[in-house]
Amino acid sequence: MTTNQFIDEIRNLIAQDELEAALGKLRILLENSPRLNEALVQSARFEDIRRQIRLGLVSHAEANLTQNQIRAGLLDLLREIEKQGAQEVVRKEMEQAISIVNSKNVLIGSTITSGGGDVQIGDRTINTESDTSRRLRVFLYFLVPVLAIAGAFVWYRLQEMQRPLSLKVRVENRTPNAELPDPNGELTLTYGAKSESKTAGAASEALFEGIPANFKGEELRLRYEAKGFADVDTTFTLDNDKIVLPVRRNNDLAKITGFISDDAGNPLEGVKIAMACCSALTDASGAFTLDIPFEHQRSSQRLDIFRQGFASKSITTPVIPGEPVRLMLDRQ
């Protein structure tokens, strides 16, 4: 490519508003010329106006004016270069600079050194990398992704370990009775020095949240109290986020006791007290005890009372643990 062709290429870039590319080629063209300073001044003006545009320091009209001035200055400089290029010595220097730009690789008065890797001269590639360097590069090529994945996994595990825990507790009635209500009581979870209570029944789950992550794998205490059911006080290891707590009915409804006397207050022996499932007789002190199978247990029971010579009686009485039933029969 001749000097004039190179200058025409720069003019085309200016016409296409590619000022940055045009300035770059102009600096290469004037590398060994006293006019290089002029090109550097125009380049500095161009960079400055671009910075002011980014910062919003100039208006659109002012920016266009400055860029037009730069274009005009560059075109004037190219015209002077064409005139100066007519001189034989200057023309040869410029064409030498152009040939350097257009060549693949030209090294003048330079010593090639390499710390490893390939050096390309023209169409020839010289491999200067040592075996140790190549092995290290391959090792790092595979090691870096592995380390990145391992680091991401460790970071994820650390985040998981620091995240507060939650626990769902479902109360399960292991002694269901269609005639008796399901459990509905208070569930208390204790970990460390903290205790938290929730209302819990068989139809719902109690949710405990915000348990510190350091209690993972530790023993926690769980207590449950509900009317008609045996109290539960147990410990468990916090390994899962959900547990089932089995509960069973107590024996409060399994027994009815009482005393039967006549209308004068004397205890009656041999009085029969009967239910649908079972019956009992009073002893000499007028006392009786009814043992009720689980499937017949109720919160209240109907009692049929009979003794010869006395008026029979039927009553419905609540079953109250520890409180005997006191009844009186009238003589016929």
C-alpha atoms as one frame of an Amber mdcrd trajectory, in Angstrom:
protein
   0.000   0.000   0.000   1.392   3.437  -1.006   1.333   6.591   1.097  -1.489
   8.074  -0.957  -3.575   4.915  -0.580  -3.006   4.943   3.196  -4.025   8.619
   3.351  -7.159   7.852   1.299  -8.021   5.113   3.797  -7.723   7.623   6.645
  -9.945  10.084   4.744 -12.576   7.372   4.283 -12.554   6.681   8.028 -13.065
  10.405   8.701 -15.942  10.476   6.235 -17.525   7.487   7.989 -17.220   9.305
  11.345 -14.659   6.730  12.550 -12.443   9.405  14.122 -10.847   7.104  16.668
  -9.686   4.637  13.981  -8.537   7.483  11.743  -6.467   9.016  14.550  -4.884
   5.629  15.270  -3.766   5.141  11.679  -2.537   8.735  11.511  -0.326   8.235
  14.567   1.213   5.171  12.903   1.781   7.108   9.671   3.544   9.968  11.466
   5.518   7.768  13.890   8.897   9.158  12.648   7.612  12.558  11.512   7.763
  15.959  13.298   4.047  16.275  12.589   3.274  13.485  15.055   2.607  16.119
  17.745  -0.211  17.580  15.674  -1.858  14.187  15.436  -1.448  13.673  19.193
  -3.041  17.074  19.914  -6.092  16.213  17.773  -6.299  12.804  19.431  -6.245
  14.427  22.874  -9.019  16.857  21.818 -11.108  13.919  20.598 -10.692  11.961
  23.850 -11.512  15.080  25.882 -14.739  15.825  24.002 -15.821  12.190  24.359
 -15.233  12.392  28.114 -17.278  15.614  28.342 -20.104  14.002  26.360 -20.164
  11.042  28.784 -20.251  13.383  31.777 -22.898  15.596  30.210 -20.657  18.682
  30.359 -21.321  19.819  26.777 -24.417  20.096  24.637 -24.972  18.079  21.492
 -24.341  21.143  19.323 -21.076  21.971  21.101 -19.868  18.403  20.796 -20.628
  18.332  17.040 -18.817  21.651  16.566 -15.677  20.366  18.278 -15.716  17.088
  16.347 -16.149  18.988  13.062 -13.142  21.116  13.983 -11.136  17.939  14.620
 -12.218  16.537  11.233 -11.211  19.759   9.472  -7.872  19.785  11.241  -7.182
  16.183  10.293  -8.062  16.795   6.648  -5.747  19.859   6.547  -2.975  17.781
   8.100  -3.478  15.043   5.481  -3.244  17.595   2.669   0.055  18.910   4.055
   1.345  15.341   4.413   0.542  14.726   0.746   2.521  17.802  -0.224   5.406
  16.843   2.045   5.230  13.268   0.826   6.408  14.413  -2.577   9.908  14.689
  -1.122  11.746  11.412  -1.753  13.195  10.893   1.757   9.943  11.591   3.566
   7.970   9.421   1.124  10.272   6.428   1.761   9.932   6.814   5.549   6.145
   6.899   5.329   5.943   3.915   3.007   8.253   1.971   5.332   5.882   2.756
   8.245   2.897   1.645   6.139   4.603  -1.614   5.207   5.216  -2.314   8.908
   1.513  -1.851   9.657   0.420  -4.121   6.798   2.950  -6.936   7.355   2.132
 -10.015   9.431   5.112  -9.787  11.804   8.167  -7.611  11.268  10.863  -7.391
  13.909  13.690  -4.917  13.325  16.795  -4.946  15.508  15.011  -7.001  18.163
  16.021 -10.086  20.168  13.209 -12.607  20.632  12.915 -14.011  24.114  10.119
 -16.110  25.541   9.198 -17.367  28.969   7.065 -20.079  27.432   4.475 -20.349
  24.693   4.586 -20.002  20.886   6.207 -17.236  18.843   4.811 -16.648  15.341
   7.027 -15.082  12.680   5.225 -14.662   9.379   3.514 -17.938   8.607   5.844
 -19.969  10.819   5.182 -20.879  14.450   8.051 -21.692  16.792   7.132 -23.635
  19.904   9.226 -22.427  22.878   7.116 -23.823  25.760   8.830 -26.348  28.019
   7.278 -29.706  28.921   7.004 -28.665  32.582   5.248 -25.426  31.631   2.848
 -27.286  29.340   1.982 -29.847  32.007   1.445 -27.068  34.537  -0.846 -25.228
  32.122  -2.909 -28.362  31.463  -3.058 -29.114  35.191  -4.303 -25.597  35.956
  -6.788 -25.811  33.091  -8.539 -28.701  34.844  -7.778 -27.690  38.434  -9.283
 -24.200  38.348 -12.852 -25.350  37.438 -12.662 -28.110  40.060 -11.573 -25.609
  42.716 -14.340 -23.228  41.661 -16.993 -25.950  41.951 -15.610 -27.123  45.296
 -15.541 -23.556  46.588 -19.156 -22.986  45.534 -20.205 -26.232  47.243 -18.406
 -25.314  50.485 -19.986 -21.855  50.420 -23.444 -23.400  49.912 -22.918 -25.831
  52.789 -21.791 -23.017  55.079 -24.929 -21.047  54.212 -27.052 -24.119  54.926
 -25.333 -24.674  58.264 -26.033 -21.092  59.352 -29.692 -21.042  58.273 -32.211
 -21.216  61.201 -34.096 -24.499  61.469 -37.817 -25.223  61.672 -39.670 -28.202
  63.105 -43.193 -29.502  62.498 -44.734 -31.707  65.173 -47.819 -33.802  64.427
 -49.699 -35.306  67.369 -51.040 -38.785  66.579 -53.748 -40.415  68.702 -52.793
 -44.078  69.066 -55.974 -44.910  71.050 -58.821 -43.486  68.938 -62.376 -43.793
  70.219 -65.292 -42.580  68.121 -67.181 -41.586  71.277 -64.347 -39.520  72.725
 -62.710 -36.305  71.480 -59.260 -36.277  69.898 -56.403 -34.767  71.905 -56.125
 -30.991  72.072 -53.446 -29.723  74.407 -50.219 -27.820  74.862 -46.969 -28.810
  73.168 -43.725 -27.381  74.577 -40.349 -27.545  72.801 -37.184 -26.829  74.801
 -33.705 -26.273  73.332 -30.867 -24.756  75.286 -32.333 -22.270  77.765 -35.368
 -21.483  75.581 -38.840 -23.021  75.701 -41.656 -22.394  73.246 -45.260 -23.619
  73.539 -47.910 -24.252  70.876 -51.468 -25.529  70.909 -51.543 -28.883  69.152
 -54.218 -31.385  68.264 -54.508 -34.493  66.145 -55.994 -32.532  63.243 -53.156
 -30.017  62.882 -49.378 -29.589  63.040 -47.459 -27.321  65.405 -44.700 -25.347
  63.685 -41.618 -24.203  65.593 -39.415 -21.753  63.663 -36.143 -19.906  64.203
 -34.302 -22.756  65.917 -30.551 -21.881  65.812 -28.633 -23.965  63.274 -26.148
 -25.175  65.900 -28.897 -27.365  67.416 -28.863 -29.590  64.320 -28.081 -33.105
  65.547 -28.549 -32.087  69.200 -31.089 -33.445  71.691 -34.261 -31.376  72.209
 -36.995 -31.884  74.785 -40.685 -32.195  73.891 -43.574 -32.215  76.361 -47.297
 -32.653  75.663 -50.291 -32.314  77.972 -53.923 -32.847  76.956 -57.053 -33.650
  78.953 -57.840 -37.356  78.933 -54.403 -38.339  77.613 -51.247 -39.497  79.323
 -48.587 -36.759  79.567 -45.629 -37.132  77.225 -42.160 -35.917  78.214 -39.445
 -37.089  75.830 -36.187 -36.085  74.159 -35.212 -36.553  70.514 -32.349 -35.725
  68.165 -33.060 -32.906  65.726 -32.203 -34.592  62.413 -35.405 -33.962  60.431
 -37.772 -31.042  60.035 -40.851 -33.103  60.923 -41.652 -35.614  63.675 -44.735
 -37.543  64.802 -45.547 -37.601  68.530 -47.722 -40.611  69.533 -50.140 -40.060
  72.442 -52.461 -42.445  74.312 -55.458 -42.029  76.546 -54.997 -42.326  80.285
 -57.181 -44.512  82.552 -59.348 -41.695  83.882 -62.485 -43.096  82.190 -61.743
 -46.772  82.866 -63.186 -46.938  86.369 -66.289 -45.776  88.221 -66.435 -46.092
  92.018 -69.213 -45.190  94.446 -71.335 -45.909  97.519 -74.996 -46.835  97.807
 -77.084 -46.438 100.948 -80.780 -46.667 101.925 -83.036 -43.706 102.717 -81.827
 -43.835 106.337 -78.165 -43.511 105.283 -77.214 -47.112 106.003 -74.886 -48.804
 103.486 -76.558 -51.372 101.290 -74.841 -54.640 100.435 -75.651 -56.674  97.319
 -76.924 -53.783  95.189 -76.351 -54.456  91.476 -74.918 -51.621  89.391 -75.038
 -52.424  85.680 -73.926 -50.882  82.384 -74.248 -52.138  78.838 -70.857 -53.783
  79.078 -70.419 -54.785  82.686 -71.836 -54.863  86.206 -70.789 -54.947  89.878
 -72.264 -55.584  93.369 -71.805 -53.441  96.465 -69.920 -54.892  99.426 -70.857
 -54.671 103.107 -69.845 -51.007 103.199 -72.039 -50.226 100.205 -68.992 -49.616
  97.960 -68.680 -50.736  94.337 -66.180 -50.522  91.490 -66.941 -50.778  87.779
 -64.042 -51.597  85.425 -64.929 -50.330  81.952 -63.255 -51.718  78.787 -61.644
 -49.104  76.562 -64.161 -49.392  73.738 -67.026 -48.597  76.188 -65.357 -45.684
  77.930 -67.266 -42.394  77.829 -67.044 -39.042  79.578 -70.411 -39.871  81.169
 -72.121 -43.231  81.771 -75.653 -44.514  82.336 -75.996 -46.726  85.438 -78.916
 -49.033  86.210 -79.220 -49.769  89.966 -81.311 -52.638  91.400 -81.874 -54.523
  94.695 -84.832 -56.536  95.806 -87.072 -54.640  98.249 -85.919 -51.246  96.918
 -87.116 -49.079  94.061 -84.891 -49.482  90.969 -83.069 -46.407  89.657 -81.340
 -45.364  86.447 -79.016 -42.352  86.305 -76.472 -40.767  83.945 -73.376 -39.590
  85.762 -70.149 -37.974  84.596 -66.992 -40.022  85.027 -64.749 -37.957  87.311
 -61.438 -39.579  88.294 -61.008 -39.913  92.045 -64.558 -38.770  92.835 -66.926
 -41.616  93.876 -70.620 -41.635  92.979 -72.935 -41.523  96.013 -76.483 -42.900
  95.519 -79.494 -43.677  97.682 -82.248 -46.241  97.130 -85.756 -45.898  98.536
 -87.466 -48.895 100.130 -90.586 -50.130  98.376
